[in-house]
Amino acid sequence: MQPFPPYSIISRYALLLSGLTLFTACKTSEESLVSNTAYSSNQSTQTSDIVYDTELGESLWPGEEAATLAIAKNIEQTIKSRYLDNPPALRHVHTKTHGCVLADFQVNKTLNDEHQHGVFQSGAHYKAWIRFSNGGSDPTADDKEGDGRGMAIKLMGVPGEKFLPDEHYTQDFMMINHPVFFINDPQTYLSFVQARSSPYLLTRLSVPFSLGIEGTIIAAKISGKKIGNPLYTRYWSMVPHQLGSGTHRRAMKYSVKPCVEMDNSPPSGKSQDPNYLRAAMKQSLGTQDACFEFLIQTRDTSIPAGAALSVEISTDEWEESIAPFFKVATITIPKQDFDKPAQNKFCENLSYNPWHSVSEHRPLGGMNRIRKVVYSSAADLRRNMNAITPVEPTGDEAF
């Protein structure tokens, strides 16, 4: 493998980063939670109550506040430059939708007590809107080109107080088809975003130097992935979340995999449909249901927070030999015709954010803290540019 990928690959995985901006914040009486008012703002999307949990291994990165706000500003400027004269405004990354489907999320009828927190209550059932997407920013990207693929799940009818004010009954889970992320800290993230948005070619070509060798290799792996069907693909949260609350809380990561392993090789031939991933989903769901297992892995309390299974180092995979995955729910996507203009428009206006969450699943780590600010500001900007009033989905929509 070359130490750095060619620019064509850099340009693809560069776009991936911004969409994976991550998440954290929670109000709790635990003494271990250290208040961080660095993100104070008049905007409702930038709360002054962001906290980080030292007992779960969270710690503030140097310069995190300034870097986070600079990242958000850079991404807002990029969205404006793309779409002010070319409406409608689309997502900054994960722009191309392969399919947006209505699904059922069924929690196991029998579940270990240690896993029964938040939405994971034995026998609980939720409707879900699930969006499958590419990783880059080109809505016309050819599916035969390598790219990360995303799966965003929005559960509805979820009770409990949420972190963001725009939705009151949802819980979002966001994943990509790779187990780790390629950036750990906000300063590296900012350098990456600034390099890839630069008008100067030489500066854009410096992206690998901003990521370092490890980050560049991971980003190249993600941006080089080729699949045959989003419904046959495994996805990971990449970054951790909380499971539970109070003294029983732990860190977890989650993953989704097909109930039955299928051949997921991309189609052969140079003249294939540039939108073959949507076509593959339509063919699959035109004849049968699709099924995924929802899995979680937790960090045992006996493992020191600063050692293995870090919540702040996003480039490290949590080894399954240390933290095995357990199935907690089944996702069923019923046979359906999802490719309808009204449904596509509805899904395009949805906002997925890991901070659409109950406190028992609070996003953890620096990348998630960045994500809270950046995802919210980008979604607000997109909706304002398109003159859209957000409507919280219920799962009862018909098209």
C-alpha angles and dihedrals in degrees: 000000000000114000090237128025122237118268093259088063093041091056090053100047092039088069091049094067100063093055093052094060103140147215156251142145138121143159113230140149092230110126090219092069110095115205115235116192094174093113096055110151142153089238115095090224092063106061123197090214099074109141136180128214114229093186090060090047102261119146133169115255119230110270092004097144097052093041093050094051091046091051091051092049092048092051092047090053090050092052091049093048091052101043114021089089095025109050146220100061111230134195115293091235135359080047101153116073117212091185142330114211141178113239145170123242111201119185115215113272088225117041133166113257090237090063098044102102133120112342091354099091118142110269095003115151130199137176113233140196109213124193122197115197149160120258102235135072101249112101089194096049116144110247091219089070115090116258142145113267124217135211116192119186125197115190116200133205092039112153125212138068116303132208097235124057099217097074128035106179106037138095118196127204116188126193145164131204096261129072099228141039125233101230131056108180138043096239092058089044091053093048089050094049093046092049096049094046094049118118089221119089095212090054092050089050088057091069093106090055090054090051099042125220097294094047092045093052092049092046091049090052092051096045092046097057117122123189138177102217132008088218091062096050133100119228134195135200089228090200131055135261135188123264114202131346141258118013091342096059121119138174118259142177124203138210139185124212133174114267088231122033111239135183104273100180116138116247117269125236134073096245097057123141109279086218096045093132091063089044091051091052091048092051093048097046092041090069109023148007122270123224136200133180116225110217134186132194120197134201109240114235090236091068112088111248093231096047128058120001096028120197093207101046104075095178092067120087118221101239112233090219087067100031111023121199119249125199111239103164146010124230116207120190105195121220105276148150101244100163099091124133094234093047092046090052092047092052093046088059094051118106119217117197128158087223088069082095148120117245092254089068099039111163113248136208139035096287089056092049089055091046093057092060099036099043092048095047093047093049092048091049093048092050093046092051090050094043091236125156107211116240119197110236121235104186091245093095116128126198 
